[in-house]
Amino acid sequence: MYNYMIKRSLNLVVILLILSIVVFLYIHLIPGDPAAVMLGSESNPKALQELRQQLGLNDPLYVQYFSWIKQVFQGNIGMSLHSHMPVAELILQRLPVTLTLSVAAFAISIMIGIPLGIVSAVRSNTFTDYVVTILSLIGLSIPEFWAGLLLVMLFSVKLNLLPFAGYSIDMNIMQNIQYFIIPAFAMGLIQSAIVSRMTRSSFLDVLDQDYIRTARAKGLKQSVIILKHVLKNSMLPIITVLGINFGILLGGTVVIEIVCNLPGLGSLTVSSIMNRDYPVIQGILMYIAFIYLLVNFIVDILYGLLDPRIHYS
């Protein structure tokens, strides 16, 4: 197990290096000149060239990349071209908002999706199963931003139960928790449809196994069979989907943060793209990639803990 963890950790470093190259090249394909954005539309050509030289934008791309990656290995992911603040500081200011939103939506998707999937599988080919299936298909078809707009119109505009704007980074998360309810439900409800479908499929596969029929023949209660035998043996595919979903939630908060006026990494990404703030965009994408890879690493470890038959070498 420890040897496997060491190898996977080394693989994470290699993957992050490859991703850093892809992210760097992709960002530099964005049309526009950061120096021109900083100086304005009526900038002096000489001042523009001087600023480009100062920022290193006149250097070849490979020189810019190695200069950036060298700073990253030294613990410095750069300075914002727009706000002149350290990128790490900007990300750490916004990261709690995005993480709170993602974790809340993730928890909602589990609390709704897994029970619905279990009920749908246990009552397969019944009216309940058909209803859950239809609701899941509807959930898979609804974009998150549209669900967010509908919830805002209903609970903020019509019923006036939840606030729509007013979140402040200066206040702590608990003081602003009400601002997360609508976006978390908008994201969590959509993801719960995916979790529900996977839970149903995984449960049905296990319910057809011989040892489940043997457990029923012994007279075990249905609840004992579901919780003790079926749930544990069907968790591997579900955990895989949950790990992927968390990555989707973490990287998919851009639109919902804009819709619900939340100052997270999503809104910071949009403003950085508008300002051609390359260091900030690169830093955000690398942070998200690292967290996503870390979640998948944890999922791989959980496989061995949940299923003793899995051995890592």
Solvent accessible surface area in square Angstrom, and as a share of the most:
residue,aa,sasa,rsa
1,M,87,0.39
2,Y,175,0.66
3,N,104,0.53
4,Y,38,0.14
5,M,64,0.29
6,I,103,0.52
7,K,113,0.48
8,R,39,0.14
9,S,50,0.32
10,L,111,0.55
11,N,72,0.37
12,L,19,0.09
13,V,75,0.43
14,V,82,0.47
15,I,64,0.32
16,L,34,0.17
17,L,65,0.32
18,I,100,0.51
19,L,55,0.28
20,S,0,0.00
21,I,78,0.40
22,V,84,0.48
23,V,17,0.10
24,F,5,0.02
25,L,84,0.42
26,Y,143,0.54
27,I,1,0.01
28,H,39,0.18
29,L,138,0.69
30,I,34,0.17
31,P,108,0.68
32,G,51,0.49
33,D,33,0.17
34,P,4,0.03
35,A,0,0.00
36,A,34,0.26
37,V,61,0.35
38,M,61,0.27
39,L,75,0.37
40,G,30,0.29
41,S,121,0.78
42,E,170,0.76
43,S,32,0.20
44,N,90,0.46
45,P,101,0.64
46,K,146,0.62
47,A,39,0.30
48,L,35,0.18
49,Q,100,0.44
50,E,101,0.45
51,L,25,0.12
52,R,53,0.19
53,Q,116,0.52
54,Q,146,0.65
55,L,55,0.27
56,G,20,0.19
57,L,23,0.11
58,N,66,0.34
59,D,55,0.28
60,P,70,0.44
61,L,81,0.40
62,Y,143,0.54
63,V,58,0.33
64,Q,27,0.12
65,Y,23,0.09
66,F,128,0.53
67,S,59,0.38
68,W,21,0.07
69,I,20,0.10
70,K,128,0.54
71,Q,68,0.30
72,V,47,0.27
73,F,139,0.58
74,Q,126,0.56
75,G,67,0.64
76,N,68,0.35
77,I,26,0.13
78,G,7,0.07
79,M,97,0.43
80,S,3,0.02
81,L,24,0.12
82,H,108,0.48
83,S,48,0.31
84,H,123,0.55
85,M,58,0.26
86,P,54,0.34
87,V,0,0.00
88,A,34,0.26
89,E,76,0.34
90,L,18,0.09
91,I,0,0.00
92,L,104,0.52
93,Q,75,0.33
94,R,51,0.19
95,L,21,0.10
96,P,59,0.37
97,V,3,0.02
98,T,0,0.00
99,L,56,0.28
100,T,32,0.19
101,L,0,0.00
102,S,0,0.00
103,V,80,0.46
104,A,30,0.24
105,A,0,0.00
106,F,44,0.19
107,A,40,0.31
108,I,15,0.08
109,S,0,0.00
110,I,51,0.26
111,M,129,0.58
112,I,50,0.26
113,G,0,0.00
114,I,24,0.12
115,P,65,0.41
116,L,65,0.32
117,G,0,0.00
118,I,32,0.16
119,V,59,0.34
120,S,0,0.00
121,A,2,0.02
122,V,55,0.32
123,R,135,0.49
124,S,35,0.23
125,N,113,0.58
126,T,58,0.34
127,F,162,0.68
128,T,39,0.23
129,D,2,0.01
130,Y,120,0.46
131,V,55,0.32
132,V,9,0.05
133,T,29,0.17
134,I,99,0.50
135,L,101,0.50
136,S,5,0.03
137,L,94,0.47
138,I,88,0.45
139,G,11,0.10
140,L,82,0.41
141,S,89,0.57
142,I,42,0.21
143,P,66,0.41
144,E,38,0.17
145,F,92,0.38
146,W,118,0.41
147,A,13,0.10
148,G,0,0.00
149,L,76,0.38
150,L,78,0.39
151,L,32,0.16
152,V,11,0.07
153,M,105,0.47
154,L,85,0.42
155,F,64,0.27
156,S,15,0.09
157,V,101,0.58
158,K,146,0.62
159,L,91,0.45
160,N,124,0.64
161,L,118,0.59
162,L,35,0.18
163,P,41,0.26
164,F,85,0.35
165,A,57,0.44
166,G,51,0.49
167,Y,25,0.10
168,S,35,0.23
169,I,72,0.37
170,D,142,0.73
171,M,84,0.37
172,N,87,0.45
173,I,48,0.24
174,M,146,0.65
175,Q,98,0.44
176,N,0,0.00
177,I,81,0.41
178,Q,78,0.35
179,Y,36,0.14
180,F,4,0.02
181,I,67,0.34
182,I,9,0.04
183,P,1,0.01
184,A,3,0.02
185,F,86,0.36
186,A,0,0.00
187,M,0,0.00
188,G,0,0.00
189,L,72,0.36
190,I,18,0.09
191,Q,7,0.03
192,S,8,0.05
193,A,6,0.04
194,I,55,0.28
195,V,1,0.01
196,S,2,0.01
197,R,74,0.27
198,M,65,0.29
199,T,0,0.00
200,R,43,0.16
201,S,56,0.36
202,S,7,0.05
203,F,0,0.00
204,L,46,0.23
205,D,89,0.46
206,V,14,0.08
207,L,16,0.08
208,D,97,0.50
209,Q,82,0.37
210,D,98,0.51
211,Y,95,0.36
212,I,0,0.00
213,R,125,0.46
214,T,69,0.40
215,A,6,0.05
216,R,104,0.38
217,A,92,0.71
218,K,154,0.65
219,G,61,0.59
220,L,74,0.37
221,K,150,0.64
222,Q,80,0.36
223,S,64,0.41
224,V,57,0.33
225,I,1,0.00
226,I,14,0.07
227,L,117,0.58
228,K,137,0.58
229,H,49,0.22
230,V,0,0.00
231,L,46,0.23
232,K,109,0.46
233,N,71,0.37
234,S,1,0.01
235,M,36,0.16
236,L,44,0.22
237,P,56,0.35
238,I,1,0.00
239,I,16,0.08
240,T,50,0.29
241,V,19,0.11
242,L,17,0.08
243,G,4,0.04
244,I,74,0.37
245,N,2,0.01
246,F,22,0.09
247,G,9,0.08
248,I,82,0.41
249,L,0,0.00
250,L,2,0.01
251,G,36,0.35
252,G,31,0.30
253,T,2,0.01
254,V,50,0.29
255,V,79,0.46
256,I,1,0.01
257,E,1,0.00
258,I,84,0.43
259,V,25,0.14
260,C,7,0.04
261,N,69,0.35
262,L,3,0.01
263,P,29,0.18
264,G,0,0.00
265,L,2,0.01
266,G,2,0.02
267,S,23,0.15
268,L,13,0.06
269,T,17,0.10
270,V,52,0.30
271,S,49,0.31
272,S,4,0.03
273,I,65,0.33
274,M,131,0.59
275,N,37,0.19
276,R,51,0.19
277,D,4,0.02
278,Y,17,0.06
279,P,22,0.14
280,V,1,0.01
281,I,5,0.03
282,Q,6,0.02
283,G,1,0.01
284,I,1,0.00
285,L,58,0.29
286,M,34,0.15
287,Y,60,0.23
288,I,34,0.17
289,A,18,0.14
290,F,94,0.39
291,I,27,0.13
292,Y,72,0.27
293,L,26,0.13
294,L,71,0.35
295,V,27,0.15
296,N,39,0.20
297,F,24,0.10
298,I,86,0.44
299,V,15,0.09
300,D,31,0.16
301,I,27,0.13
302,L,63,0.31
303,Y,48,0.18
304,G,14,0.13
305,L,122,0.61
306,L,50,0.25
307,D,15,0.08
308,P,101,0.64
309,R,190,0.69
310,I,57,0.29
311,H,157,0.70
312,Y,45,0.17
313,S,120,0.78
